[in-house]
Amino acid sequence: MTQTSTPNGTPGQGTSGNWALEARGMGKRYRRGWALRDCSFRVPAGRICGLVGPNGAGKSTLLGLATRQVEPTTGTLRVFGVPVDDPAVMPRFAFLGQDKPLFKGFTVAETLRMGAELNPGWDAAAADRIVRSGNIPERARVGTLSGGQRTRLAFALAFGKRPELLLLDEPMADLDPLARDEMTTLLMAEAVERGTTVVMSSHLLTELEDMCDYLLVVAEGRIRMAGDADALVPAHTLVTGVARDGAPPPELDHHTVVEARVQGRQFQAMIRPKGPLPADWERAEPSLEEVLLAHLRSPQAPSLYTQGARVEAEGTQAA
């Protein structure tokens, strides 16, 4: 069984409705094998959660399960306490992927009118505000818009739905740095104003560090870290010292080692300390990017959940 550590973090919510996402033993198997397996985690409502992992780790599959595009092979997933396959879930979330499937022949005004007709709770004021702040002509056809303008229009459709949960799969990956910064500012402002829970997949770790206060890290189809970013990062220490016979010193075995490397006469290791460290080791507090990269390079390292982020599958006991 995988070893699991749990540092102190934000106390868990009291009722299942306060969790935007709650997975128990969730897995998805395709013909080629498992894309996700034994995933149990919680994402609290009202948080901005970064979904991190290398290509093929299972991020898109996880978002597909949350958006009802994919059915789980094992386990369960709840959205605000409601089973994801319940029709009542549909009005509560919005999804925006990298391809942003808009009708190129529609004008901007026609696209917004379509959003109003398809969503009973449509917030026309919010959608219009997002479009107007980007100076997008209402009569312009979608196919003539720039990448940043199309992304802004897609966000207008998403927030016009007034979702409680916004799921994003690399929607800004194709934008230049200026447009990305503009869309990030828009996303943060709208989410904070409405208290929207956001789960966002991204390969840009610095972007996640600036935006996200909660993390889900996926590697090889399993959850490697989950919980409050402010608790996950301080649980780690970056240590440097003298290597012995070309290998890390045996004293490392007293701690939880995420990653250890030897360069010349020195070793460097990302660890979760379990007690005092040798006086001759240099130690530093790592950045979020350093912690994430260490876990992504070492998917077999012991998993880590902050308080409340882990939920056990039916019929199992805590690790």
Secondary structure, 3 states (H helix, E strand, C coil): CCCEECCCCCCCCCCHHHEEEEEEEEEEEECCEEEEEEEEEEEECCCEEEEECCCCCCHHHHHHHHCCCCCCCEEEEEECCEECCCHHHHHHEEEEECCCCCCCCCEHHHHHHHHHHHCCCCCHHHHHHHHHCCCCCCCCEHHHCCHHHHHHHHHHHHHHCCCCEEEEECCCCCCCHHHHHHHHHHHHHHHHHHCCEEEEECCCHHHHHHHCCEEEEEECCEEEEEEEHHHHCCCCEEEEEECECCECCHHHHHCEEEEEEEECCEEEEEEECCCCCCCCCEEECCCHHHHHHHHHHCCCCCEEECCCCCCCCCCCCCC
